[in-house]
């Protein structure tokens, strides 16, 4: 597993990357305890982006990363 940390103004965005398992490819948007979470698979890796950044701005970053 790897983690990349980004900053947007006063918000930290953690992106976790791990080898993809055998499950189906997916893209999910979740919200837990005030944090927005996006999960997507590119076929080889699973990505998890977690931040208190608003949903629209987190979406922009995940699209740049290939979600």
N, CA, C and O atoms as a CHARMM CRD file, in Angstrom:
* protein
*
  268
    1    1 UNK  N      0.84400  -1.16400   0.00000 PROA 1      0.00000
    2    1 UNK  CA     0.00000   0.00000   0.00000 PROA 1      0.00000
    3    1 UNK  C      0.89500   1.23400   0.00000 PROA 1      0.00000
    4    1 UNK  O      1.96200   1.25900   0.61400 PROA 1      0.00000
    5    2 UNK  N      0.42800   2.24500  -0.70200 PROA 2      0.00000
    6    2 UNK  CA     1.11800   3.52900  -0.73200 PROA 2      0.00000
    7    2 UNK  C      0.11900   4.62600  -0.38800 PROA 2      0.00000
    8    2 UNK  O     -1.08700   4.46200  -0.57300 PROA 2      0.00000
    9    3 UNK  N      0.62300   5.72800   0.10400 PROA 3      0.00000
   10    3 UNK  CA    -0.22700   6.88000   0.40300 PROA 3      0.00000
   11    3 UNK  C      0.43400   8.12600  -0.17700 PROA 3      0.00000
   12    3 UNK  O      1.64500   8.31900  -0.07300 PROA 3      0.00000
   13    4 UNK  N     -0.39600   8.96200  -0.78700 PROA 4      0.00000
   14    4 UNK  CA     0.04500  10.25100  -1.30300 PROA 4      0.00000
   15    4 UNK  C     -0.78100  11.30500  -0.58000 PROA 4      0.00000
   16    4 UNK  O     -1.99400  11.15600  -0.43400 PROA 4      0.00000
   17    5 UNK  N     -0.13100  12.36100  -0.13200 PROA 5      0.00000
   18    5 UNK  CA    -0.83000  13.40700   0.60900 PROA 5      0.00000
   19    5 UNK  C     -0.78500  14.69900  -0.21000 PROA 5      0.00000
   20    5 UNK  O      0.27600  15.15300  -0.63700 PROA 5      0.00000
   21    6 UNK  N     -1.96700  15.26900  -0.41400 PROA 6      0.00000
   22    6 UNK  CA    -2.10700  16.53600  -1.12000 PROA 6      0.00000
   23    6 UNK  C     -2.65300  17.56600  -0.14800 PROA 6      0.00000
   24    6 UNK  O     -3.22800  17.21100   0.88000 PROA 6      0.00000
   25    7 UNK  N     -2.47600  18.82600  -0.46800 PROA 7      0.00000
   26    7 UNK  CA    -3.07300  19.89600   0.32700 PROA 7      0.00000
   27    7 UNK  C     -3.78000  20.84700  -0.62300 PROA 7      0.00000
   28    7 UNK  O     -3.24600  21.21900  -1.66700 PROA 7      0.00000
   29    8 UNK  N     -4.98800  21.23200  -0.24400 PROA 8      0.00000
   30    8 UNK  CA    -5.77000  22.23800  -0.98400 PROA 8      0.00000
   31    8 UNK  C     -6.21100  23.25700   0.05300 PROA 8      0.00000
   32    8 UNK  O     -7.06000  22.96500   0.89500 PROA 8      0.00000
   33    9 UNK  N     -5.64100  24.44300  -0.00500 PROA 9      0.00000
   34    9 UNK  CA    -5.84500  25.46200   1.02900 PROA 9      0.00000
   35    9 UNK  C     -5.53800  24.84400   2.39700 PROA 9      0.00000
   36    9 UNK  O     -4.43000  24.34800   2.60100 PROA 9      0.00000
   37   10 UNK  N     -6.47800  24.85800   3.32800 PROA 10     0.00000
   38   10 UNK  CA    -6.23000  24.30700   4.66900 PROA 10     0.00000
   39   10 UNK  C     -6.67500  22.85700   4.80400 PROA 10     0.00000
   40   10 UNK  O     -6.76000  22.34500   5.92100 PROA 10     0.00000
   41   11 UNK  N     -6.95800  22.18600   3.69600 PROA 11     0.00000
   42   11 UNK  CA    -7.46900  20.81300   3.72500 PROA 11     0.00000
   43   11 UNK  C     -6.40900  19.82000   3.26700 PROA 11     0.00000
   44   11 UNK  O     -5.69800  20.05300   2.28900 PROA 11     0.00000
   45   12 UNK  N     -6.32000  18.72600   3.97900 PROA 12     0.00000
   46   12 UNK  CA    -5.41400  17.64200   3.61300 PROA 12     0.00000
   47   12 UNK  C     -6.23400  16.56900   2.90300 PROA 12     0.00000
   48   12 UNK  O     -7.34000  16.23800   3.32800 PROA 12     0.00000
   49   13 UNK  N     -5.68000  16.03100   1.81700 PROA 13     0.00000
   50   13 UNK  CA    -6.32400  14.95800   1.06800 PROA 13     0.00000
   51   13 UNK  C     -5.36200  13.78200   1.05300 PROA 13     0.00000
   52   13 UNK  O     -4.24700  13.89400   0.54300 PROA 13     0.00000
   53   14 UNK  N     -5.78600  12.66100   1.60500 PROA 14     0.00000
   54   14 UNK  CA    -4.98200  11.44600   1.60600 PROA 14     0.00000
   55   14 UNK  C     -5.50500  10.53600   0.50400 PROA 14     0.00000
   56   14 UNK  O     -6.70700  10.28000   0.42500 PROA 14     0.00000
   57   15 UNK  N     -4.60700  10.04900  -0.34500 PROA 15     0.00000
   58   15 UNK  CA    -4.97500   9.09300  -1.38700 PROA 15     0.00000
   59   15 UNK  C     -4.17900   7.81900  -1.11900 PROA 15     0.00000
   60   15 UNK  O     -2.94900   7.81500  -1.15800 PROA 15     0.00000
   61   16 UNK  N     -4.91200   6.73900  -0.84700 PROA 16     0.00000
   62   16 UNK  CA    -4.31100   5.44200  -0.57400 PROA 16     0.00000
   63   16 UNK  C     -4.41800   4.58500  -1.82800 PROA 16     0.00000
   64   16 UNK  O     -5.45900   4.56800  -2.48600 PROA 16     0.00000
   65   17 UNK  N     -3.34000   3.87100  -2.16000 PROA 17     0.00000
   66   17 UNK  CA    -3.28700   3.06800  -3.37700 PROA 17     0.00000
   67   17 UNK  C     -2.84200   1.66200  -2.98600 PROA 17     0.00000
   68   17 UNK  O     -1.85500   1.48700  -2.27200 PROA 17     0.00000
   69   18 UNK  N     -3.58800   0.65400  -3.46800 PROA 18     0.00000
   70   18 UNK  CA    -3.22700  -0.72900  -3.16900 PROA 18     0.00000
   71   18 UNK  C     -3.55000  -1.61800  -4.36800 PROA 18     0.00000
   72   18 UNK  O     -4.41200  -1.27000  -5.17500 PROA 18     0.00000
   73   19 UNK  N     -2.88800  -2.73600  -4.49400 PROA 19     0.00000
   74   19 UNK  CA    -3.20300  -3.64400  -5.60200 PROA 19     0.00000
   75   19 UNK  C     -4.67100  -4.04800  -5.55500 PROA 19     0.00000
   76   19 UNK  O     -5.22700  -4.27700  -4.48100 PROA 19     0.00000
   77   20 UNK  N     -5.28600  -4.13400  -6.71400 PROA 20     0.00000
   78   20 UNK  CA    -6.70300  -4.49600  -6.81100 PROA 20     0.00000
   79   20 UNK  C     -6.88100  -5.98400  -6.54200 PROA 20     0.00000
   80   20 UNK  O     -6.09300  -6.80900  -7.00400 PROA 20     0.00000
   81   21 UNK  N     -7.90800  -6.31000  -5.80200 PROA 21     0.00000
   82   21 UNK  CA    -8.25200  -7.70700  -5.54900 PROA 21     0.00000
   83   21 UNK  C     -8.98400  -8.29500  -6.74200 PROA 21     0.00000
   84   21 UNK  O     -8.83200  -7.82200  -7.86900 PROA 21     0.00000
   85   22 UNK  N     -9.76400  -9.31000  -6.49700 PROA 22     0.00000
   86   22 UNK  CA   -10.48300  -9.99500  -7.57300 PROA 22     0.00000
   87   22 UNK  C    -11.89800  -9.48400  -7.78400 PROA 22     0.00000
   88   22 UNK  O    -12.60400  -9.99000  -8.65700 PROA 22     0.00000
   89   23 UNK  N    -12.33400  -8.49600  -7.00900 PROA 23     0.00000
   90   23 UNK  CA   -13.70600  -7.99800  -7.10100 PROA 23     0.00000
   91   23 UNK  C    -13.93800  -7.17200  -8.35800 PROA 23     0.00000
   92   23 UNK  O    -13.01000  -6.91400  -9.12500 PROA 23     0.00000
   93   24 UNK  N    -15.17800  -6.76200  -8.56000 PROA 24     0.00000
   94   24 UNK  CA   -15.51600  -5.96200  -9.74800 PROA 24     0.00000
   95   24 UNK  C    -14.92600  -4.55500  -9.66800 PROA 24     0.00000
   96   24 UNK  O    -14.64600  -4.04900  -8.58100 PROA 24     0.00000
   97   25 UNK  N    -14.74200  -3.93300 -10.82600 PROA 25     0.00000
   98   25 UNK  CA   -14.29300  -2.54300 -10.86300 PROA 25     0.00000
   99   25 UNK  C    -15.44800  -1.65900 -10.41100 PROA 25     0.00000
  100   25 UNK  O    -16.60800  -1.96400 -10.68800 PROA 25     0.00000
  101   26 UNK  N    -15.14000  -0.56800  -9.72000 PROA 26     0.00000
  102   26 UNK  CA   -16.20700   0.26300  -9.16100 PROA 26     0.00000
  103   26 UNK  C    -15.73700   1.69900  -8.97200 PROA 26     0.00000
  104   26 UNK  O    -14.55200   2.01100  -9.08700 PROA 26     0.00000
  105   27 UNK  N    -16.69700   2.55200  -8.68000 PROA 27     0.00000
  106   27 UNK  CA   -16.43700   3.93300  -8.26900 PROA 27     0.00000
  107   27 UNK  C    -17.51500   4.26600  -7.25500 PROA 27     0.00000
  108   27 UNK  O    -18.70400   4.19900  -7.56700 PROA 27     0.00000
  109   28 UNK  N    -17.11500   4.62200  -6.04900 PROA 28     0.00000
  110   28 UNK  CA   -18.06100   4.93100  -4.98200 PROA 28     0.00000
  111   28 UNK  C    -17.73800   6.28300  -4.37500 PROA 28     0.00000
  112   28 UNK  O    -16.57900   6.69300  -4.31600 PROA 28     0.00000
  113   29 UNK  N    -18.77700   6.96900  -3.92500 PROA 29     0.00000
  114   29 UNK  CA   -18.63100   8.20100  -3.16000 PROA 29     0.00000
  115   29 UNK  C    -19.32300   7.98200  -1.82600 PROA 29     0.00000
  116   29 UNK  O    -20.49300   7.60200  -1.78300 PROA 29     0.00000
  117   30 UNK  N    -18.60300   8.21900  -0.74200 PROA 30     0.00000
  118   30 UNK  CA   -19.12900   7.99900   0.59700 PROA 30     0.00000
  119   30 UNK  C    -18.88700   9.23100   1.45300 PROA 30     0.00000
  120   30 UNK  O    -18.10000  10.10500   1.08800 PROA 30     0.00000
  121   31 UNK  N    -19.55700   9.29800   2.58100 PROA 31     0.00000
  122   31 UNK  CA   -19.31000  10.35900   3.56700 PROA 31     0.00000
  123   31 UNK  C    -19.39300   9.72400   4.95000 PROA 31     0.00000
  124   31 UNK  O    -20.38200   9.07100   5.28400 PROA 31     0.00000
  125   32 UNK  N    -18.34700   9.92100   5.75100 PROA 32     0.00000
  126   32 UNK  CA   -18.29100   9.36600   7.10100 PROA 32     0.00000
  127   32 UNK  C    -17.67700  10.38600   8.04900 PROA 32     0.00000
  128   32 UNK  O    -16.60500  10.92700   7.77600 PROA 32     0.00000
  129   33 UNK  N    -18.34100  10.64400   9.14200 PROA 33     0.00000
  130   33 UNK  CA   -17.81600  11.50700  10.20500 PROA 33     0.00000
  131   33 UNK  C    -17.24500  12.83100   9.69200 PROA 33     0.00000
  132   33 UNK  O    -16.21000  13.29100  10.17600 PROA 33     0.00000
  133   34 UNK  N    -17.91400  13.43800   8.71900 PROA 34     0.00000
  134   34 UNK  CA   -17.47900  14.72500   8.19600 PROA 34     0.00000
  135   34 UNK  C    -16.43300  14.64600   7.10200 PROA 34     0.00000
  136   34 UNK  O    -15.97500  15.67700   6.61000 PROA 34     0.00000
  137   35 UNK  N    -16.04800  13.43800   6.71200 PROA 35     0.00000
  138   35 UNK  CA   -15.05000  13.25200   5.64800 PROA 35     0.00000
  139   35 UNK  C    -15.71300  12.72000   4.38800 PROA 35     0.00000
  140   35 UNK  O    -16.57000  11.83800   4.44900 PROA 35     0.00000
  141   36 UNK  N    -15.31000  13.26400   3.24900 PROA 36     0.00000
  142   36 UNK  CA   -15.73100  12.72500   1.96000 PROA 36     0.00000
  143   36 UNK  C    -14.72000  11.66800   1.54600 PROA 36     0.00000
  144   36 UNK  O    -13.51200  11.84000   1.71200 PROA 36     0.00000
  145   37 UNK  N    -15.23800  10.57300   1.00500 PROA 37     0.00000
  146   37 UNK  CA   -14.39700   9.44500   0.61000 PROA 37     0.00000
  147   37 UNK  C    -14.78800   9.03500  -0.79800 PROA 37     0.00000
  148   37 UNK  O    -15.97100   8.88700  -1.10600 PROA 37     0.00000
  149   38 UNK  N    -13.80000   8.85400  -1.64200 PROA 38     0.00000
  150   38 UNK  CA   -14.04200   8.32600  -2.97900 PROA 38     0.00000
  151   38 UNK  C    -13.16600   7.11200  -3.17400 PROA 38     0.00000
  152   38 UNK  O    -11.98300   7.12000  -2.83500 PROA 38     0.00000
  153   39 UNK  N    -13.75800   6.06900  -3.72500 PROA 39     0.00000
  154   39 UNK  CA   -13.04500   4.82900  -4.00900 PROA 39     0.00000
  155   39 UNK  C    -13.24400   4.49300  -5.46900 PROA 39     0.00000
  156   39 UNK  O    -14.36900   4.52600  -5.96600 PROA 39     0.00000
  157   40 UNK  N    -12.15900   4.16900  -6.16900 PROA 40     0.00000
  158   40 UNK  CA   -12.27900   3.74300  -7.55500 PROA 40     0.00000
  159   40 UNK  C    -11.18600   2.73400  -7.87100 PROA 40     0.00000
  160   40 UNK  O    -10.19100   2.62600  -7.15400 PROA 40     0.00000
  161   41 UNK  N    -11.38600   2.00500  -8.94600 PROA 41     0.00000
  162   41 UNK  CA   -10.45600   0.98900  -9.39400 PROA 41     0.00000
  163   41 UNK  C    -10.08400   1.26900 -10.84000 PROA 41     0.00000
  164   41 UNK  O    -10.94700   1.58500 -11.65900 PROA 41     0.00000
  165   42 UNK  N     -8.81000   1.15300 -11.15100 PROA 42     0.00000
  166   42 UNK  CA    -8.39200   1.33400 -12.54800 PROA 42     0.00000
  167   42 UNK  C     -8.11000  -0.00700 -13.22500 PROA 42     0.00000
  168   42 UNK  O     -7.60500  -0.03500 -14.34800 PROA 42     0.00000
  169   43 UNK  N     -8.42300  -1.09500 -12.57200 PROA 43     0.00000
  170   43 UNK  CA    -8.18100  -2.42500 -13.11200 PROA 43     0.00000
  171   43 UNK  C     -7.00800  -3.09000 -12.43000 PROA 43     0.00000
  172   43 UNK  O     -7.05700  -4.28600 -12.14300 PROA 43     0.00000
  173   44 UNK  N     -5.95700  -2.34300 -12.16600 PROA 44     0.00000
  174   44 UNK  CA    -4.77400  -2.89800 -11.51400 PROA 44     0.00000
  175   44 UNK  C     -4.65700  -2.46800 -10.04600 PROA 44     0.00000
  176   44 UNK  O     -4.11400  -3.19900  -9.21800 PROA 44     0.00000
  177   45 UNK  N     -5.17200  -1.27000  -9.73500 PROA 45     0.00000
  178   45 UNK  CA    -5.05900  -0.72400  -8.38400 PROA 45     0.00000
  179   45 UNK  C     -6.39000  -0.18600  -7.89200 PROA 45     0.00000
  180   45 UNK  O     -7.23100   0.25400  -8.67600 PROA 45     0.00000
  181   46 UNK  N     -6.56600  -0.23000  -6.57000 PROA 46     0.00000
  182   46 UNK  CA    -7.69000   0.41900  -5.89600 PROA 46     0.00000
  183   46 UNK  C     -7.17100   1.72700  -5.30800 PROA 46     0.00000
  184   46 UNK  O     -6.06900   1.77800  -4.76200 PROA 46     0.00000
  185   47 UNK  N     -7.96700   2.77200  -5.42300 PROA 47     0.00000
  186   47 UNK  CA    -7.62000   4.09300  -4.90100 PROA 47     0.00000
  187   47 UNK  C     -8.69500   4.52100  -3.90800 PROA 47     0.00000
  188   47 UNK  O     -9.88500   4.30400  -4.13900 PROA 47     0.00000
  189   48 UNK  N     -8.27300   5.12600  -2.80800 PROA 48     0.00000
  190   48 UNK  CA    -9.17500   5.69500  -1.80600 PROA 48     0.00000
  191   48 UNK  C     -8.70400   7.11700  -1.52300 PROA 48     0.00000
  192   48 UNK  O     -7.58600   7.31700  -1.04900 PROA 48     0.00000
  193   49 UNK  N     -9.54500   8.10100  -1.80900 PROA 49     0.00000
  194   49 UNK  CA    -9.25100   9.50300  -1.49600 PROA 49     0.00000
  195   49 UNK  C    -10.12400   9.90100  -0.30800 PROA 49     0.00000
  196   49 UNK  O    -11.34000   9.70900  -0.33200 PROA 49     0.00000
  197   50 UNK  N     -9.50400  10.45200   0.72300 PROA 50     0.00000
  198   50 UNK  CA   -10.20900  10.80300   1.96400 PROA 50     0.00000
  199   50 UNK  C     -9.83900  12.23100   2.34800 PROA 50     0.00000
  200   50 UNK  O     -8.66100  12.57900   2.42900 PROA 50     0.00000
  201   51 UNK  N    -10.87300  13.06200   2.58700 PROA 51     0.00000
  202   51 UNK  CA   -10.60200  14.44800   2.97600 PROA 51     0.00000
  203   51 UNK  C    -11.85500  15.10300   3.53400 PROA 51     0.00000
  204   51 UNK  O    -12.97300  14.65000   3.28600 PROA 51     0.00000
  205   52 UNK  N    -11.65200  16.18500   4.29700 PROA 52     0.00000
  206   52 UNK  CA   -12.77200  17.01100   4.72600 PROA 52     0.00000
  207   52 UNK  C    -13.06800  18.09300   3.69000 PROA 52     0.00000
  208   52 UNK  O    -13.92500  18.94900   3.90600 PROA 52     0.00000
  209   53 UNK  N    -12.36100  18.05100   2.57500 PROA 53     0.00000
  210   53 UNK  CA   -12.59700  18.95200   1.45200 PROA 53     0.00000
  211   53 UNK  C    -14.01200  18.73000   0.91700 PROA 53     0.00000
  212   53 UNK  O    -14.52500  17.61300   0.99200 PROA 53     0.00000
  213   54 UNK  N    -14.64500  19.76000   0.38500 PROA 54     0.00000
  214   54 UNK  CA   -16.00500  19.57100  -0.11300 PROA 54     0.00000
  215   54 UNK  C    -16.01700  18.60400  -1.30200 PROA 54     0.00000
  216   54 UNK  O    -15.00500  18.41800  -1.97800 PROA 54     0.00000
  217   55 UNK  N    -17.16500  18.00500  -1.53600 PROA 55     0.00000
  218   55 UNK  CA   -17.31000  16.94300  -2.53500 PROA 55     0.00000
  219   55 UNK  C    -16.88200  17.38600  -3.93600 PROA 55     0.00000
  220   55 UNK  O    -16.19500  16.63600  -4.62900 PROA 55     0.00000
  221   56 UNK  N    -17.27200  18.58600  -4.36400 PROA 56     0.00000
  222   56 UNK  CA   -16.94600  19.03200  -5.71900 PROA 56     0.00000
  223   56 UNK  C    -15.43500  19.13200  -5.93800 PROA 56     0.00000
  224   56 UNK  O    -14.92600  18.71900  -6.98000 PROA 56     0.00000
  225   57 UNK  N    -14.73000  19.67400  -4.96400 PROA 57     0.00000
  226   57 UNK  CA   -13.27900  19.81600  -5.11500 PROA 57     0.00000
  227   57 UNK  C    -12.57100  18.46400  -5.03700 PROA 57     0.00000
  228   57 UNK  O    -11.58100  18.23900  -5.73400 PROA 57     0.00000
  229   58 UNK  N    -13.07400  17.57100  -4.19600 PROA 58     0.00000
  230   58 UNK  CA   -12.49500  16.23000  -4.14500 PROA 58     0.00000
  231   58 UNK  C    -12.74400  15.49800  -5.45800 PROA 58     0.00000
  232   58 UNK  O    -11.87400  14.76600  -5.93000 PROA 58     0.00000
  233   59 UNK  N    -13.91600  15.68400  -6.05000 PROA 59     0.00000
  234   59 UNK  CA   -14.21500  15.09700  -7.36000 PROA 59     0.00000
  235   59 UNK  C    -13.22500  15.58900  -8.42700 PROA 59     0.00000
  236   59 UNK  O    -12.77200  14.80600  -9.26300 PROA 59     0.00000
  237   60 UNK  N    -12.89300  16.88100  -8.39400 PROA 60     0.00000
  238   60 UNK  CA   -11.95400  17.42200  -9.37300 PROA 60     0.00000
  239   60 UNK  C    -10.59300  16.73000  -9.27400 PROA 60     0.00000
  240   60 UNK  O     -9.98600  16.39200 -10.29000 PROA 60     0.00000
  241   61 UNK  N    -10.11900  16.52300  -8.04500 PROA 61     0.00000
  242   61 UNK  CA    -8.83300  15.85400  -7.87100 PROA 61     0.00000
  243   61 UNK  C     -8.90300  14.40700  -8.34400 PROA 61     0.00000
  244   61 UNK  O     -8.00800  13.94700  -9.05200 PROA 61     0.00000
  245   62 UNK  N     -9.94500  13.69100  -7.96600 PROA 62     0.00000
  246   62 UNK  CA   -10.00900  12.28200  -8.35700 PROA 62     0.00000
  247   62 UNK  C    -10.11200  12.12300  -9.87600 PROA 62     0.00000
  248   62 UNK  O     -9.59400  11.15300 -10.42900 PROA 62     0.00000
  249   63 UNK  N    -10.76800  13.05500 -10.55000 PROA 63     0.00000
  250   63 UNK  CA   -10.80800  13.00200 -12.01700 PROA 63     0.00000
  251   63 UNK  C     -9.42000  13.21600 -12.60600 PROA 63     0.00000
  252   63 UNK  O     -9.06000  12.57400 -13.59200 PROA 63     0.00000
  253   64 UNK  N     -8.64100  14.11000 -12.01200 PROA 64     0.00000
  254   64 UNK  CA    -7.27300  14.32000 -12.48200 PROA 64     0.00000
  255   64 UNK  C     -6.41400  13.07500 -12.26400 PROA 64     0.00000
  256   64 UNK  O     -5.47800  12.81700 -13.02000 PROA 64     0.00000
  257   65 UNK  N     -6.74400  12.30300 -11.21700 PROA 65     0.00000
  258   65 UNK  CA    -5.99400  11.09100 -10.92300 PROA 65     0.00000
  259   65 UNK  C     -6.49000   9.87400 -11.71200 PROA 65     0.00000
  260   65 UNK  O     -5.90100   8.79600 -11.62700 PROA 65     0.00000
  261   66 UNK  N     -7.56800  10.04800 -12.47500 PROA 66     0.00000
  262   66 UNK  CA    -8.02500   8.96500 -13.32500 PROA 66     0.00000
  263   66 UNK  C     -9.27400   8.24500 -12.87900 PROA 66     0.00000
  264   66 UNK  O     -9.58700   7.17900 -13.41000 PROA 66     0.00000
  265   67 UNK  N     -9.99600   8.79100 -11.92300 PROA 67     0.00000
  266   67 UNK  CA   -11.23200   8.13300 -11.45100 PROA 67     0.00000
  267   67 UNK  C    -12.31100   8.17900 -12.49500 PROA 67     0.00000
  268   67 UNK  O    -13.41100   7.67600 -12.26800 PROA 67     0.00000
